[in-house]
Amino acid sequence: MLVGMCRFTGEEISGVERVVQSIETTFSTPFKTQPGKRDFGSPAPDLISRPLTEDTIMDVFGAIVDAVEWEPEAELKDFGLNDADEHGRVDIFYSFRFIPSDEVVRRIIGKGVLANAQGA
């Protein structure tokens, strides 16, 4: 099992907690912003201001798939639209299998994850 550091507290984390942090950090980090890892990141932060269309939603789904592929202890199981409102705010969900324990984890990403990436 891999060990990492909590991006909020600096404490050691592992297991599902580390995997979730890894996936959501990848998802919310713009491409080409990590020195030494220019291919790390996601197009998701750049999608915030796009109109809520089927194409935009498909691009967000693609970003989820790419973010999970960066994580060696996770296997993507499912993803989709959880909720959307008339203001264009969306919540999406994804689920993955935590490979070391075979546990399936479901997470919802709302506008907060993307807003944090934009500094809002």
C-alpha positions in Angstrom: 0.0 0.0 0.0 1.3 3.4 -1.0 1.9 6.2 1.6 1.4 9.9 0.9 1.1 13.2 2.7 -2.2 15.0 3.4 -2.2 18.2 1.4 -4.1 20.0 4.2 -2.4 18.8 7.3 1.0 17.5 6.2 0.3 14.2 8.0 1.0 10.8 6.5 -2.0 9.2 4.8 -2.5 5.9 3.1 -5.2 3.6 1.8 -8.5 5.0 0.4 -7.8 8.4 1.8 -4.6 8.8 -0.1 -6.2 7.5 -3.3 -9.1 9.9 -3.1 -6.7 12.8 -2.5 -4.6 11.7 -5.4 -7.5 11.4 -7.9 -9.1 14.7 -6.8 -5.8 16.5 -6.9 -5.1 15.3 -10.4 -8.7 16.2 -11.4 -8.5 19.7 -10.0 -5.0 20.6 -11.2 -4.7 22.4 -14.5 -2.3 20.8 -17.1 1.2 22.0 -17.3 1.3 23.6 -13.8 3.4 21.0 -12.0 7.1 21.5 -12.6 8.7 18.2 -13.7 5.3 16.7 -14.5 4.0 18.8 -17.4 1.6 16.0 -18.5 0.1 15.8 -14.9 -3.3 17.4 -14.4 -6.7 17.7 -16.0 -8.7 19.9 -18.4 -11.4 20.1 -15.7 -10.4 23.5 -14.2 -10.7 25.0 -17.7 -14.2 23.7 -18.2 -15.7 25.7 -15.4 -16.7 28.7 -17.6 -17.9 26.6 -20.5 -21.7 26.3 -21.1 -23.2 23.3 -19.6 -23.7 21.2 -22.7 -23.4 17.5 -23.5 -19.9 18.1 -24.9 -18.8 19.8 -21.7 -20.1 17.0 -19.5 -18.4 14.4 -21.8 -15.1 16.4 -21.4 -15.5 16.3 -17.6 -16.2 12.6 -17.7 -13.0 12.2 -19.7 -11.1 14.1 -17.1 -12.3 11.7 -14.4 -11.2 8.7 -16.4 -7.7 10.3 -16.9 -7.4 11.3 -13.2 -8.1 7.7 -12.1 -5.7 6.3 -14.6 -2.9 8.2 -12.8 -3.6 6.3 -9.6 -2.0 2.8 -9.5 -4.2 1.6 -6.5 -7.5 2.4 -8.2 -9.6 0.9 -10.9 -12.5 3.1 -12.2 -15.8 1.4 -11.9 -18.5 4.0 -12.7 -19.0 7.7 -13.2 -21.8 10.1 -14.2 -23.8 13.2 -13.5 -25.1 13.3 -9.9 -27.0 16.6 -10.0 -27.3 19.8 -12.1 -29.2 23.0 -11.5 -30.5 25.9 -13.6 -27.3 28.0 -12.9 -25.1 25.4 -14.6 -23.6 24.0 -11.3 -23.1 20.3 -11.5 -22.1 17.5 -9.2 -20.6 14.4 -10.7 -19.9 11.1 -9.1 -17.3 8.5 -9.7 -16.6 5.1 -8.1 -13.5 3.1 -8.0 -12.2 -0.2 -6.7 -9.4 0.2 -4.2 -7.2 -2.6 -5.5 -5.4 -3.6 -2.3 -8.6 -4.4 -0.4 -11.0 -4.8 -3.3 -13.3 -2.1 -1.6 -15.5 -0.1 -3.9 -15.6 3.7 -3.1 -18.1 6.2 -4.4 -17.3 9.9 -4.3 -19.2 13.1 -5.4 -17.2 16.0 -6.9 -19.1 19.3 -6.7 -18.2 22.7 -7.8 -16.1 23.1 -4.6 -13.3 20.9 -6.0 -13.0 22.8 -9.2 -13.5 26.2 -7.5 -10.6 25.5 -5.2 -8.4 24.8 -8.2 -9.3 28.2 -9.6 -8.5 29.9 -6.3 -12.2 30.9 -5.8 
